[in-house]
Amino acid sequence: MEKLKGISQGMPCIHAVTAIRKRHDHPEEYVHPWLCMESIHNTYAHCIQPVPSQEFWTRSEYSRPDPPIIKRPIGRSKVHNRQKDLDEPLMQQGDKLKRSFKVTCSKCCAAGYNYKTCKGAPSDPNWKPKTKKSKKGGTS
């Protein structure tokens, strides 16, 4: 235990074990004596006795304990919704708060609708509507 000053108590960490190995020492020499199996056996040698089988147990005047009552609600369990981010905007609707996102048109960059319902001119002259990609290998 006295060999390395960095290890003061308990068991050496993996970094200390690596340093001990590099010095060609044994890591067991750096473990505190209280953590060795010999000291644990000496500590509990007098009080841990083997338990005899159930037929040798002494009867008690007290009643046997009952298992705890399991309370399970009827039906399916609740679905836990995702936790909303604090940065998501809140919209006031009456007396309730509603979180939502803002829709913007990719054609004219106006808020409130998308490019499929846009009646305005495109802000970019090279703008083209989005098209779905065809599936590979499936020609019909």
C-alpha positions in Angstrom: 0.0 0.0 0.0 2.9 2.3 0.7 4.5 1.8 -2.7 2.6 4.5 -4.6 1.7 7.8 -3.1 -1.3 8.3 -5.5 -3.2 5.3 -4.1 -4.3 6.3 -0.6 -7.3 4.1 0.2 -9.3 1.2 -1.1 -8.7 -0.3 -4.5 -6.6 1.1 -7.3 -8.4 2.4 -10.4 -7.7 1.0 -13.9 -5.2 3.7 -14.6 -3.3 2.9 -11.4 -3.4 -0.8 -12.3 -1.9 0.0 -15.7 0.9 2.0 -14.0 1.5 -0.9 -11.5 1.7 -3.4 -14.4 4.2 -1.2 -16.2 6.4 -1.3 -13.1 6.1 -5.1 -13.2 4.5 -5.1 -9.7 1.5 -7.1 -8.6 -1.8 -5.0 -8.2 -2.7 -7.1 -5.2 0.0 -5.4 -3.2 -1.7 -2.1 -3.6 -5.1 -3.1 -2.3 -6.1 -2.1 1.2 -5.8 -5.0 3.6 -9.4 -4.5 4.7 -10.6 -5.4 1.2 -8.8 -8.8 1.0 -10.7 -12.0 1.3 -8.7 -13.0 4.4 -9.8 -10.0 6.4 -13.5 -10.5 5.3 -13.4 -14.1 6.4 -11.9 -13.1 9.7 -14.6 -10.4 10.2 -17.6 -12.6 9.6 -16.2 -15.9 10.9 -17.8 -15.7 14.3 -21.3 -14.6 13.4 -22.4 -16.2 10.1 -23.7 -19.7 10.8 -25.3 -22.0 8.4 -29.1 -22.0 8.4 -30.7 -25.4 9.2 -33.6 -26.7 7.1 -37.1 -25.5 7.7 -38.0 -28.4 9.9 -35.7 -27.1 12.6 -37.0 -23.5 12.6 -38.6 -22.5 15.9 -42.4 -21.7 15.8 -43.4 -18.1 16.5 -46.6 -16.9 18.2 -47.0 -14.2 15.5 -48.9 -14.8 12.3 -47.1 -15.2 9.0 -46.8 -11.9 7.0 -49.1 -11.5 4.0 -47.7 -10.4 0.6 -48.3 -6.8 -0.4 -51.5 -6.0 -2.3 -50.8 -5.4 -6.0 -52.8 -2.5 -7.3 -53.1 -2.6 -11.1 -55.6 -0.5 -13.0 -58.1 -2.1 -15.3 -57.5 -1.8 -19.0 -54.5 -0.7 -21.0 -51.7 1.3 -19.5 -51.4 5.0 -20.4 -49.3 6.0 -23.4 -46.7 8.5 -22.4 -46.5 11.4 -24.9 -43.2 12.8 -25.9 -41.8 15.6 -23.8 -42.2 18.9 -25.7 -39.1 21.1 -26.1 -39.2 24.5 -24.4 -38.2 26.2 -27.7 -41.5 25.0 -29.4 -43.8 28.0 -29.8 -47.0 28.2 -27.8 -50.3 29.3 -29.3 -53.1 30.6 -27.2 -56.6 29.2 -28.1 -59.2 30.3 -25.7 -58.2 29.2 -22.2 -55.8 26.4 -23.4 -52.3 26.6 -24.6 -51.4 24.7 -27.8 -48.0 24.0 -29.1 -47.6 24.0 -32.8 -45.2 24.8 -35.7 -45.5 27.4 -38.4 -46.1 26.4 -42.0 -44.2 28.4 -44.7 -44.6 28.2 -48.4 -41.4 27.1 -50.2 -42.6 28.9 -53.4 -43.1 32.4 -52.2 -41.7 32.1 -48.6 -45.0 33.4 -47.0 -46.3 32.0 -43.7 -49.6 30.2 -43.2 -49.8 27.8 -46.2 -47.7 25.5 -48.3 -46.7 25.6 -52.0 -49.6 23.4 -53.1 -52.2 26.1 -52.2 -50.0 29.1 -53.1 -51.5 31.5 -55.7 -48.5 33.9 -55.7 -45.5 34.0 -58.0 -42.4 32.2 -56.9 -39.7 34.3 -55.2 -36.9 32.3 -56.9 -37.2 32.2 -60.8 -35.6 28.6 -60.8 -38.1 27.2 -58.2 -39.6 23.8 -59.1 -42.3 21.9 -57.1 -41.1 18.9 -55.1 -41.8 15.5 -56.7 -41.8 12.0 -55.2 -38.8 9.8 -56.1 -39.7 6.7 -58.1 -39.0 3.3 -56.4 -36.0 1.4 -57.6 -36.5 -1.8 -59.6 -40.3 -1.4 -59.7 -41.5 -0.5 -63.2 -45.2 -1.0 -64.0 
